Amino acid sequence: MHMNKLYLYVFLLIGSYAANAQITKDVRNRVNANIQGYELNEFLKDADSYKTEIVVDKINDLRLDCSLSYQSLPVEFKYPNPRIQLFGFKKQGLNCGEYILSKTVYDARDLNIYLIGIDTTSTKDIKPIIYISGQMFLDNIDGDFEFDLNNPNGFADYIALKRYDLQIEQLEFQYKKSRKLYFKAYSKFYSQNLILSIEPNSKEHEIRIEKWL
């Protein structure tokens, strides 16, 4: 192997290890519990019946004894709080020891792409996790951002974080109408341009897909 290529290989290997150093077994288990708890909650909301045997079958189907299998994804922006390190990933399935149970994307809700933040500076044995984006129970991160209606582009980082599951690029402010701000973006997940809206004065700064372009 050429020497320059060897240096590059070692650099990428070290960089890859550093980027995933905090994704410990404990983190994977807690994230997996969040995701599967959310899936169970959505199932119960959609179920026509709440008979005990149906719920038990669903809990068994969740494979709570399995660990999360995932593919790391790049995160091209930083969290406002420098103590928080961001980790993006795509859920591939569940590692159940002798086999991996794959997860198939069935509909538009099931994006299978997630973003979490970990306080890597914490001295606690169990590092705090912030659940930012994806089909799981999410944390409200509004308090870590400084919003200014006179600077609509200041909302862009917040939108990119909260809708990381859409794999947003080229996010640009378009206009303000009524109580909402409208942005145009390209979603790598859908390979399509979108119009997104955010309502600055809502309780959790709700972000909606308003139009497909």
Secondary structure, 3 states (H helix, E strand, C coil): CCHHHHHHHHHHHHHHHHHCCCCCHHHHHHHHHHHHHHHHHHHHHHCCCCCHHHHHHHHHHCCCCCEEEEEEECCCCCCCCCCEEEEEEEEEEEECCCCEEECCCCCCCCCCEEEEEEECCCCCCCCCEEEEECCCCCCCCHHHCCCCCCCHHHHHHHHHHHCHHHCEEEEEEEEEECCEEEEEEEECCCCEEEEEEECCCCCCCCEEEEEEC
